[in-house]
């Protein structure tokens, strides 16, 4: 199941830089993950300072 980014996102961009699939982009007020491109690897969750990305 693809990861999703919660409203806790502070738009720092750490997750986007870490995503090997390039599935994360800046959205309106927070970053978003393209579920079709997400590899479910967890790289985004491991670098997020506020724990916003989670399996969803």
C-alpha positions as CSV (number, residue, x, y, z in Angstrom):
1,X,0.0,0.0,0.0
2,X,1.4,3.4,-0.9
3,X,2.5,5.9,1.7
4,X,0.5,9.1,2.3
5,X,1.6,12.4,3.9
6,X,-0.5,13.7,6.8
7,X,-1.4,17.2,7.6
8,X,1.5,17.3,10.0
9,X,3.7,18.0,7.0
10,X,5.8,21.2,7.4
11,X,6.8,21.3,3.6
12,X,10.5,20.9,4.3
13,X,11.0,18.8,1.2
14,X,13.2,16.2,2.9
15,X,10.9,13.4,1.7
16,X,10.9,14.5,-1.9
17,X,14.7,14.5,-2.0
18,X,14.9,11.0,-0.6
19,X,12.2,9.3,-2.8
20,X,13.9,6.9,-5.3
21,X,10.8,6.9,-7.4
22,X,10.3,10.6,-7.6
23,X,6.7,10.1,-6.4
24,X,6.6,13.0,-4.0
25,X,5.9,16.6,-5.1
26,X,5.0,19.9,-3.4
27,X,1.2,20.2,-3.1
28,X,-1.1,22.9,-1.7
29,X,0.3,23.4,1.8
30,X,2.0,20.1,2.1
31,X,3.8,17.5,0.0
32,X,1.9,14.7,-1.7
33,X,2.7,11.2,-2.9
34,X,1.6,9.8,-6.2
35,X,0.2,6.5,-5.1
36,X,0.8,4.9,-8.5
37,X,4.5,5.7,-8.4
38,X,5.1,5.0,-4.8
39,X,7.4,2.0,-4.2
40,X,6.2,1.5,-0.6
41,X,9.9,1.6,0.5
42,X,9.6,3.9,3.5
43,X,12.5,6.1,2.6
44,X,10.3,9.2,3.0
45,X,9.2,8.2,6.4
46,X,12.7,7.6,7.6
47,X,13.9,11.2,6.9
48,X,10.8,13.2,7.8
49,X,11.4,15.3,10.9
50,X,7.7,15.3,11.9
51,X,6.7,11.8,10.9
52,X,4.2,12.9,8.3
53,X,4.6,10.1,5.7
54,X,2.9,6.8,6.8
55,X,1.6,3.7,5.1
56,X,-1.9,4.5,4.2
